[in-house]
Amino acid sequence: MTDILEDLAWRDLIAQSTDLGELRALLAAGPVTLYCGFDPTAPSLHLGNLIQILMLRRFQQAGHRPIGLVGGATGLIGDPSGKSAERALNSEDTVAGWVERIRGQVSRFLDFGDAPNAATMVSNLDWTGQMTVIEFLRDIGKHFPVNRMLARETVKSRLETAGMSYTEFSYVLMQSMDFLELYRRHGCVLQTGGSDQWGNLTAGVDLIRRVEGASAHALTTPLLTKADGTKFGKTAGGETYWLDPELTSPYAFYQFWFNADDRDVEGFLKVFSFRSREEIEDLIKQGAERPAARLPQRALAEEVTTLVHGADETARVINASRALFGQGALEELDERTLRSALAEVPRAEVPPGALPPVVDLLTASGLCKSKSEARRAIAQGGAYLNNAKVESEDAVPTSEDLLHGRFLVLRRGKRNVGGVEVAGG
């Protein structure tokens, strides 16, 4: 067994723990079964969830047995942690559909089979769905003193503002019951999660102690922040980066990591990369010596995109990124990849029919502020259409220039890329 806690500490992945010394001894003694839960509150998991998925993967690579739990039951209730108002409840059919999607997402990161540390996937609806209200109140509810629940920070803050329904008030009981049930069924003695889940995790530890007289552990990761003060895992417009390629394109996903701030990239590599300490330190050193090459960001983007979307999709994204900046053939990009790439740059939409002059397109796409600026860019040899230098200020693209019958790629200089799409093309 490898000392995973030492590695997690170096990666700044430990925020809180019930007893690190006792947990370290337990992990060193042999394979430990642990779990992390994922509630289906959307049709996909996001970058924040990825931290927890990779935690399970790290423990499995260290020889331990991970359980991925999808909240088929808790997803119908809603976790009040970190929320200033009551969640909107989703229908049973909606949650059931999301459960299967999320089960598939988590499963891709874990190894199943007959190995001693093979992973398991479960839904807490399996043991909650058949339980009666009387059983829940007698067997679980009696172990939760109301005064202690009212003292929970999540409850206190909500009672001072928007209030809290009994539905959300009971969420901690359901999550604690999950830990107890997994302890009984699988010998699970460790739950991991984000630091905002600390109260829920320790409540489960306490329930196992009260009901079974046994010891269990909780371990949380810190809230990941960015140096510029913006929220991690969000676009500049506040949109979420999802793991589902239909919600966030692999190209946009790759660019998120490639564009990481130099101040953030070391922390991101520690949290999301499986490279060794020596490899990461070497990448950071190379980045400091050649900042323009963005070697740490490039390595990070390639590794995480491959983890989430696979090597083939990553190769397509890299080819698209190079082609957009004149280092590859745009004609070789498939339509979906090209469309996703152009969605991330300034672009203009034009109606079907005769195409406007390049000067107008440079202005409409935002690459140039005015037609006179566009003409100067062309005259100075700094304007490109589909990676070919625009030779004339009067140049007009034809239908033969359209990639996949609907796209044009514009570039001003080496780094400023824009796109044009024919509406309904």
N, C-alpha and C positions, 0 to 999 in steps of 0.2 A: 504494500500500500504506500502511495506517495503522500507526502505531507501537504495536502491540498490547502490547509488553512494558511500555511506559510506563503503559498503562491497567491491565495486570495488577498492576504494582507498586503503583499507587494503591489498587487493590482488595485489597491484601494477599494476592494469589494466587500469589506466588512464594516458595517455601521454599528450594529448591536448584536449581542449574543447572550444567551442565558448563562453560560459558563464555558468560556473558551478552553480553559484547562481540561475540564471534564470532557468536553466535546472532542478535543484533540486526542485524548486517551482512548475514547470510544472509537474514533475513526482509525486510529492506529491498530486497534485490536482485531480488526477484520472488516469485511464489507458491511456497511450501514445502509439501511433503506431510508430514503428521504423523499419528500414530495414538495411540489409547488403547485398552486392552484391558479387557474386562468378563467375568469368569468366571461361568458359570451355577451358582452355589452355592445358589440358591433360585429359586422360580418368578417372582421379580420383582426388579428393582433397587430401591434405597432412597435416602434423602436424601443419604447420603454419596456414592453413585455419581452423583447429580445434579450435584454440583460438577464432576466430570470430563466429563460429557456437555455441560454448558454451556461448559466450556473448549474443547471441539471446536467448538461453535457460535460462540464468540467468535473463534476463529482463522478459521473460515470467513467470518464477517462482515467480517474484516479482509483477506479476499482469498486465504486459503490453503486447501489441499485436505485435508480431514479424512478419516481412515479409522477407522471404528468396528469394532473386532475383538471378536468373541464367542468365548470360549475353549471351543470344542467339544472340543478335546483337553486343554487345561490344566484345564478343569473336571472332567475325569475323574481328575485327579491330586491337586489341592488345593494351594493356596499356603500355605506355613507361616508367611509373614510375619505377625507380630503374634499368632500362635497359641501357646498354651502346651501344647497337646496335639495329637495327630494328628487330622486331619479324618476323619469317616466318609465312605467312598467311596459315591457314588450310582451307580445302574445306568446303563448306556449309554442305555436308553430314556428314563429320567428326565432325564438331562442333555440329550439331543437335544430333548426337549420344552421344556425351559427355554431352550435356545439360541434357538429360534424366538420364544419370548415376549420374550426380552431383545433379540433383533435388532429386533423390532417397536418396543420401547420406545425404543431408541437412535435408530432411523430417524426417529421423529417429530420430532426436534429438528434434523435436518440436511436440507440441500437437495440433491436428486439431479438428474440430467439431463445436459445437454450443456455446461453452463458450464465455463469453465477451472478453476474451484474446486469442481466438483461433488463431493459426498461419495461414498464407497464403503463398503460393509459386507462383511466377510469373516469366515470361521470358520477358526481355525488347524487344525482337523481336516482341512481341504482339503489341506494339505501334510504334515501329520504322520501322517495315517491310513495312507498308502501307504508310509511310510518303514520300512525294516527296522531291526532292532536293530543290526546290523553297520554300516549306513550312519550311524545316529545316533551310535554310539560313535566311528567313524572320522572323520566329517565335523564333528561338533559337540563331542563329549566330549573330543577331544584338545586343544582350545583352552582347557580349564578346569583349571588346576593345582589339585590337591586341597588343598594347603596354603592357597591363597587362599580356597577355598570353606569350609574349616574356620574361617577367620578371620572369616567373615561373622557379624554380630551375631545374626542369626536362628538360625543353626546353633549358635553358641556357647551361646546361652541355652537352647536345647532340649537340647543334649547334657549340660548341667549339671543338667537336671531330668528331663523325661519321655523324652528321647531322640528320635531321628528316623529314620524308615525311609528306605531308598534312594529310594523313590517320591517323597517330599517333597524329599529331598536333590537330586533331579534337576530339580525344578521350575524353578529358575533357568536351566537349560540350555534348557528348552523355551521359556520366555518370551524368552530371548536369541535363540533361533532364529527366533521370530516377527519380531523386529525385522530380523534379517538377511534373512529371506524377503521382507518388505515393502519393504526397501531394494532388493532385486533385482527384484521384480515391479512396484513402483510408484515407485521413487526416493524412498522415505520416509526422511527424515533427522532426524526429531524424534519422541520418544515422551514423552507426558505421563502423569502419574499422581499419586497421593497420596504424601506424604513417606515413608510406610511402605514404598513401593515403590522407594525410591532405589537400593538395592543391585541389585534386578532390572533396573532401567532402565540403570544404568551398566554392568552386565555385558553387556547388549545392545550398548551403544556400543562396548565393548571388543572384542566378537566381530566387529563390522563392521570395526573397525580391523585386527584380526588376519587376517581372511579376505579382505577386499576392499581393505585398505589405504586405506580411505576414512574421512572424518570424519562423525560423527553426533552428535546432541545429546539430552540428557535434561532435563526440566523438571518439578519437582514442586510441588504446592500444600501449604500447611500443614494440619495437623490442626485442624479447626474445633472450638472449645470454647465453652461457655456460661459466662456470668458467675457463675451460681449453683453451678457445679461439677458439674452433671449432664451426662450425655453427650449430645452433639448428635444429633438424629434419633431419640431414644427418648422414649417416654411416661414418665410418672411411675412406672409399673409396670414399666418396662424393655422394653416392647414396641417393635418397630421401626415407623417410618413408611415404608410402601412406596409405590412409584409406581403400582402396580396398584390401580385403584379397588375391586376385589373384596377386597383385603387391607387397605387403608386407605381409608375412604370419602372422597370429595372434601370432605365437610363437615368431617370430622376433620382432613384435610390443611389446609384453609383455616384452621381454628381454631388449628392449630399455629403458623402464621405470625402470625395476628392476636393471639395471646396472647404473642408474643415479649417478653421483658424489654426495658425501655427501654435497658438497658446493652448489649444484643445487637443491637438492630434496625439500627443503622448498619452494623455488620459484615455482617449478613445481606443488607442491601440491596446492599452492594458485591459480595458473592460471588454472589448469586442473581438480582439485577436487571440488566436491560440499560439502565436509565436512565443518563443522563450524570452526570458528576461534579457539575455545577451543579444538576441536578434532585435528586440525592440530598442534597446539602448543604442545599438549600432545604427538602426534606421534614424533615430533622433539625431545622432551625431552627424550622419550624412545630410540630414535635412538642415542642420545648422550651418554646415559647410557649403551647401548648394541650395539655398532656400528657393530659388526660382524653379528648380527641378521638381519640387514638391514630392520627393521620393517617399516620405512617410505617408502622406495622404494617398499617393498612388497605390502603395502596398495595402493600406487600410481599405481603400475602396474596392480593390480587386478581391481581397480575402472575404470581406463581409458580403459583398454582392454574390460571390460564389457560394458562400454558406447558405444564403437565403434563396437565391434564384438559380444556382447551378453554374457549372463551368461554361456550358455552351452559350447561355444567355449573357454571361459576363463577357465572353469573347465578342459577341455581337455588339454589346454596349461599347466596349473599348474600340472596336473598329469604327463604330459610328462617331465616337468622340474624336478620333483621329481624322476621320474623313471630313468632318465639319470644319476642321481647321487646316485643311489642305494636305493632310498626310495620308490620304487613302482615297479610294474610288467611291464616290457617292453612289454611283450606279449599282454597286454591289450590295448596298444596304437593302434589306427587306423593308417593305412598306411600314409595317408596325414599328420597327425600330427607328426608322427615319421620322415617322410621325411623332413618336415619343421624344426624340431628340429635339425636334423643332418646337415642341410644346414648352421647352425649357429656355427658349431664347426669344428675344423681341421678334414679333412677326406681324404680318399684315394679311388680310384676306381680300381677295379680289373676285369680282364676278366672272362667270364663264365668258368666253369669247376672246377677243383680241386682248393681249396682255399690255399693260402700261409700260412706258419706257423705264429703264433701270433707274434713272434719276428719280422718278416718282416712287419706285419701289423702295429705294434706299431711304427716302423720306418717310414713306408710309410705315415702314417697319421700325422706324425709330433709330436706325443706324446713323442717320444724318438729320440734323435739326432743320435744314432747309434745302431747297433745290440747289441753291448756289454752293452750299457746303458739299452736296453730293457731286456736283460738277467738278469741284476742286479735287475731291477724293479720286474721281476717275482720271482727271488730268494728271494727277501726281502718281498714278499707277497703283493706287491703294484700294481699288474696288474690284470685287470678284463676284462672278455669277457661276454657281456650281463649280467653284474652285478654278475657273478660267478667268484670267484678268480681263476686265472690261476695257476695251481699247478706245471706244468712242463715247463722247458725252451724249450722243443721240441713239445709243444702242437700245434695241427693243428685243426682249426675249420672244421666242416663238413657242408654239405648242410642242415642238420637238425637244425643247429644253426642259420641259416638265418631267420631273422624276416621278415615276409611277402615275403619270398622267395628271398630277395635281400639285406637285411641290417644286419650289425653287429655293436654293440656298444662297444667301447673300453673305458677303464678308467684307468688312472694312478693316484694312490692315491685317495684322496677324491674329488678333485675339477677339475682335468684335464680330459676332456672327448673328445673322437674322434669318428669318424664313418668310416665305410667301406660300399661301395655300389658295388654290382656286376653289371657291365655294361650290359644294356639290360635285366636286371633281371625282 
